[in-house]
Amino acid sequence: MLILLILLLVLWLVLTIVGFAVEGLVWLGIIGIVLFLGTGAIGFVRRKAIHR
């Protein structure tokens, strides 16, 4: 599960960088940020729940 979470975070980070690097794809950067933050939050909540 942790490997999948890390893989998704890296994927969203790459999408964000590409989105802001290419001028016409700013929307991709915004989506990448939203997905990165969402995946990180879900992973944090699930990991915290498992360690209880």
PATI-35065 format. One record per residue (C-alpha): x, y, z. Coordinates in steps of 0.02 Angstrom, whole numbers, padded with zeros to 5 digits, always signed. Last residue first. Layout:
<pts>
XYZ
...
</pts>
This chain:
<pts>
-00191+00146+00813
-00054+00125+00682
-00177+00079+00544
-00282+00236+00571
-00129+00349+00557
-00080+00265+00394
-00256+00286+00326
-00264+00471+00373
-00090+00509+00305
-00122+00415+00143
-00286+00505+00116
-00205+00673+00148
-00057+00637+00034
-00171+00576-00105
-00278+00732-00092
-00128+00850-00088
-00050+00769-00240
-00217+00761-00332
-00250+00946-00303
-00073+00994-00352
-00080+00888-00510
-00248+00962-00559
-00173+01136-00543
-00021+01087-00646
-00131+01010-00780
-00232+01171-00788
-00069+01264-00820
-00049+01165-00980
-00031+01304-01108
+00132+01370-01036
+00222+01204-01024
+00330+01203-00868
+00182+01227-00750
+00090+01073-00811
+00248+00971-00828
+00294+01006-00647
+00119+00966-00586
+00108+00806-00686
+00277+00751-00615
+00216+00785-00437
+00055+00690-00469
+00155+00538-00529
+00275+00548-00381
+00129+00554-00259
+00045+00408-00348
+00203+00301-00337
+00226+00344-00153
+00047+00291-00115
+00064+00132-00216
+00225+00086-00125
+00142+00119+00043
+00000+00000+00000
</pts>
